[in-house]
Amino acid sequence: MTEHVNTGFERGTDGPKVVLAGVDGSESSLRAAAYAAGLARRQHALLALVYVQPVMPAGASLGAPVADTTGEIAEGLVAEIREAAERVKGVYDVRWQFHTFRGDPYAGLVSAADELKADAVVVGASEQAGHRIVGSVAVRLVKAGRWPVTVVP
């Protein structure tokens, strides 16, 4: 009889244990969070909501308190998510956490997915017209080929 030796973290073997949803306050990201919450509930997985706080190049902000502004966005998102969680308490029992990472959205979500050992990543479709040509964060995540990626319109 062969003994199974646990060789460490293994992705995607028995349904997701951690479902990561990227949120930025846009309508599509909030729909992605709701979709991810349903997935996490059905799979009894942890829902990790991730906001990637942009990092401005030195001097680009011309003295504008960018960190304060993005910090306020993160606080607003947490408040909005907590309020939504309270509304569905008892109806949906989902374990969730809110995380803030710094960087551009793609790099931030990759770091978050690695650090949180995400089994699945859910993001909203880009609402910016230019992304259809250049490639959205969602497309870049799919091309990375490291996690199942769901793009919610």
Secondary structure by P-SEA (a helix, b strand, c coil): cbbbbccccccccccccbbbbbbcccaaaaaaaaaaaaaaaaacbbbbbbbbbbbbccccccccaaaaaaaaaaaaaaaaaaaaaaaacccccccbbbbbbbccaaaaaaaaaaaacccbbbbcccccaaaaaaccaaaaaaaaccccccccc
